[in-house]
Structures are given as structure tokens and as C-alpha cells.
Amino acid sequence: MRFWTFLGWPLIVVPVVIDYFGAFLNQLVIATNRGTFPVLAPNCTIKTSFMEVHTCMTPDSHLKFLADWISLGNIVASPGDLLLWLADAIQGPCFYVWLAVILFMALQYQRVSRSN
């Protein structure tokens, strides 16, 4: 019984940690680039406005490897974005697996209690 209890908590915690780490990476890029998020795109024509965070990547941009540079067809993403998408994709399935494990443990406990 304890073995399953110990293995159950990562199903809930790991997606949340991945989510927060992805958000942290994106915020780190914004903080080091004075409130903007550099984007590496061919023929970049992003016009920076008061409310717009994204801007074209320049030689003066910081933490370029954490900025938006991963081309995925129509969009350009950052490593932080990929972590956020991964967390979103696995949170639901991990929760349902965790719930199934908890229900299985409850049924096993009930079965053992009845036999004693």
C-alpha cells in the first residue's frame, strides 16, 4: 500500500512544477530584456507599443536561447512556451491516473478489511 501512496504524489506535483518552471523562464527573459520578449523571426516587423511585450530580437537582446526562436510552422515559440504546453497536455491525464490509483488503493483496502 505505501508503495502506491509514495508514487502517487508525482502525478500531481510534476505537471505543476513544469508549468511554473516554463512561466519562470518566460518571465526571466522579460525581466532581463527590460519588459520585452525578443522574437527571432525572418523579416521581423513587430512594432513595439505600450501594451505589446514581443519585439524583434537584436544583438542587444539578452537570454536569446530562452526567447522565441523555435519555429513551429506558423508560430515561433520559446523553451518556456514548450514547457507550458507540455504541462497543459499532461495535467489532465496525470490527474485521472492519480485518481484511478487512489480508487484502486481504496478498493484494495476495503477488500483487505473485509477479509480480516
Summary of the structure (lengths in Angstrom):
residues: 116
radius of gyration: 21.5
end to end distance: 16.2
largest distance: 73.6
contacts: 304
relative contact order: 0.19
helix: 61%
strand: 11%
